[in-house]
Amino acid sequence: MTRVLIADDDDLMRAGLVELLSNDPTIEIIGQASTGREAVERACWLAPDVVLMDVRMPNLDGIAATHELSRTAPEARVLILTTFEHDDYIFRALRAGASGFLLKRTRPEDLIAAVHTIAAGDSLLSPSVTRRVIDRMARQPTPELTDQGKLKSLTPREREVLQLIAQGLSNREIAVVLVVEESTIRTHVKRILMKLDLRDRVQAVIFTYESGVNRPRGPSRANTSPDRTTS
């Protein structure tokens, strides 16, 4: 069972999410919260696998709540679910430790799939959000390389895979580029995350651009499938 906590200040939205997710027999709704503070407290107490987190909530917004959860309940993975697709929300949420960011207009079946993806330890962004992450990083000035020790721990092939991740390619696409099996790429991704001490693929993209390791050339190659950045 995937244990889910729903945090949203809209009573009707919470009720709708409960009804929707309850249609999946492998998902258990273990609690609800109407404020960010409640979300943090109940996550620490109930130990959910996934927290569905709204952004705009009273008494600690969803992004601040996500940041607190990353420290107090790191095993609870946060999926931001919001009406607003603003760059500021996206980047603050990802830096706060969210593992995914979806819009509330996402199709029901995609939302259910997203919960399972996040619970499995992968990261997930909607296609438009993936493009925003990569394109915004591309516009930033190239900083001095940081974390040289961690970067030096990567093999040449792992560094190549990291650069392709930062360009928005999926594991399948990377496998095609490097002419290897997709399972081999999954292994590389896991080792990269471990060596760089990153939680998931989303953090890998941000790390790669912020460290100056990679700069994209031309438009991002983000796909149109909802599991674009799953690892």
C-alpha positions in Angstrom: 0.0 0.0 0.0 1.1 3.6 -0.8 0.2 5.8 2.2 -0.8 9.3 1.2 -1.4 12.5 3.1 -3.4 15.2 1.4 -2.7 18.8 2.2 -5.0 21.5 0.7 -7.0 24.3 2.3 -9.9 23.8 -0.1 -12.3 21.3 1.5 -13.9 20.4 -1.9 -10.5 19.8 -3.4 -9.4 17.5 -0.6 -12.7 15.6 -0.8 -12.2 15.2 -4.6 -8.7 13.9 -4.2 -9.7 11.5 -1.5 -12.4 10.1 -3.8 -10.1 9.9 -6.8 -7.2 8.2 -5.1 -9.4 5.9 -3.2 -10.4 4.3 -6.5 -6.9 2.7 -6.5 -6.9 -0.2 -4.1 -3.2 0.1 -3.5 -3.4 3.7 -2.2 -4.4 4.4 1.4 -5.4 7.9 2.4 -4.0 8.1 5.9 -4.8 11.8 6.7 -5.7 15.3 5.6 -4.4 18.7 6.4 -5.8 22.2 5.6 -2.7 24.2 6.5 1.0 23.8 5.9 1.7 23.5 9.6 -0.9 20.7 9.9 0.8 19.0 7.0 4.2 19.0 8.7 2.8 17.8 12.0 0.6 15.1 10.6 3.4 13.8 8.3 5.7 13.5 11.2 3.1 11.6 13.1 1.5 9.5 10.4 4.7 8.7 8.3 3.1 8.9 4.8 4.9 7.7 1.7 3.7 10.6 -0.3 2.3 14.1 0.7 0.1 15.7 -1.9 0.9 19.4 -1.2 -0.9 22.5 -2.3 1.2 25.7 -2.6 -1.2 28.4 -1.3 -2.2 27.5 2.3 -2.5 29.5 5.5 -0.2 29.1 8.5 2.9 28.0 6.5 2.5 27.7 2.7 3.2 24.5 0.9 6.7 25.3 -0.2 7.8 26.2 3.4 6.1 23.1 4.6 8.0 21.0 2.0 11.2 22.5 3.3 10.4 21.6 6.8 9.4 18.0 5.8 12.8 17.6 4.0 14.4 18.0 7.4 11.9 16.5 9.9 10.4 13.7 7.8 12.8 13.1 4.8 11.2 9.7 4.1 7.9 11.5 3.1 8.2 12.4 -0.5 6.3 15.6 -1.6 4.3 15.9 -4.8 3.3 19.6 -5.3 -0.2 19.8 -6.8 -1.3 23.3 -7.6 -3.3 25.5 -9.9 -0.5 27.9 -10.5 2.3 27.2 -13.0 4.6 30.2 -11.9 8.3 29.9 -12.3 8.8 31.1 -8.8 6.6 28.4 -7.3 8.3 25.7 -9.4 11.9 26.6 -8.5 11.2 27.3 -4.8 9.3 24.0 -4.5 12.1 21.9 -6.2 14.8 23.6 -4.1 12.7 23.0 -1.0 12.9 19.2 -1.7 9.7 18.4 -3.6 10.0 15.3 -5.8 7.4 16.3 -8.2 5.3 19.2 -9.4 1.9 18.7 -11.2 -1.0 21.0 -12.1 -4.4 20.3 -10.7 -5.8 20.0 -14.2 -3.7 16.8 -14.6 -5.8 13.9 -15.8 -7.0 11.6 -12.9 -5.1 8.6 -14.3 -1.9 10.6 -14.5 -2.2 11.8 -11.0 -2.6 8.3 -9.7 0.4 7.2 -11.7 2.4 10.2 -10.3 1.7 9.1 -6.8 3.1 5.7 -7.5 6.1 7.1 -9.3 6.9 9.4 -6.4 6.4 6.6 -3.8 8.8 4.4 -5.8 11.5 6.9 -5.3 11.5 8.5 -8.7 10.9 12.2 -9.5 8.2 13.6 -11.8 7.4 16.9 -13.5 4.8 17.8 -16.0 6.4 18.4 -19.5 6.0 22.2 -19.4 7.6 22.3 -15.9 10.6 20.2 -17.2 11.1 22.8 -20.0 10.9 25.6 -17.5 13.6 24.1 -15.3 16.0 23.5 -18.2 15.4 26.8 -20.0 15.7 28.9 -16.8 19.0 27.2 -15.9 20.2 27.8 -19.4 19.7 31.6 -19.0 21.6 31.8 -15.8 25.3 32.9 -15.9 27.7 30.0 -15.8 29.0 29.9 -12.2 32.4 28.6 -11.0 32.4 24.8 -10.8 31.5 23.7 -7.3 31.7 20.3 -5.5 34.7 19.3 -7.5 35.3 16.4 -5.2 31.9 14.9 -5.9 32.2 15.6 -9.6 35.6 13.8 -9.7 34.0 10.8 -8.2 32.0 10.3 -11.4 33.3 8.1 -14.2 33.5 9.6 -17.7 30.3 7.6 -18.7 28.5 8.7 -15.6 29.3 12.3 -16.3 28.1 11.9 -19.9 24.8 10.5 -18.6 24.5 13.4 -16.2 24.9 15.9 -19.0 22.2 14.1 -21.0 19.9 14.1 -18.0 20.4 17.9 -17.8 19.3 18.2 -21.4 16.0 16.7 -20.6 16.5 13.3 -22.0 14.7 10.3 -20.5 16.5 7.0 -19.7 15.2 5.5 -22.9 16.5 8.4 -25.0 19.9 8.3 -23.2 20.1 4.6 -23.9 19.5 5.3 -27.6 22.2 8.0 -27.7 24.8 5.9 -26.0 23.7 2.7 -27.7 23.2 0.7 -24.5 20.4 -1.0 -22.7 17.9 1.2 -20.7 18.6 -0.9 -17.6 22.3 0.2 -17.9 21.2 3.8 -17.8 19.0 3.3 -14.8 22.1 1.8 -13.0 24.2 4.8 -14.0 21.5 7.2 -12.8 21.3 5.5 -9.4 25.1 5.7 -9.0 25.2 9.3 -10.1 22.6 10.3 -7.5 24.4 8.4 -4.8 27.8 9.9 -5.6 26.5 13.4 -5.8 24.4 12.9 -2.7 21.2 14.0 -4.6 17.8 12.8 -3.8 16.4 12.4 -7.3 16.6 13.3 -11.0 15.1 16.8 -10.4 17.9 17.7 -8.1 20.4 16.3 -10.6 19.1 18.7 -13.3 19.4 21.7 -11.0 22.8 20.6 -9.7 24.2 20.2 -13.2 23.3 23.7 -14.3 24.0 25.4 -11.0 27.5 23.8 -11.0 28.2 24.9 -14.5 28.8 21.3 -15.7 26.4 21.6 -18.6 24.9 24.3 -20.8 22.1 23.4 -23.3 22.4 24.4 -26.9 19.1 25.5 -28.4 15.6 24.6 -27.1 15.2 22.0 -24.4 14.3 18.5 -25.7 11.6 17.8 -23.0 9.1 15.2 -24.1 5.4 15.5 -24.0 4.7 12.5 -21.7 3.9 13.1 -18.1 6.6 10.8 -16.8 9.2 12.9 -18.6 11.7 13.0 -15.8 11.1 9.7 -14.1 14.3 7.8 -13.3 
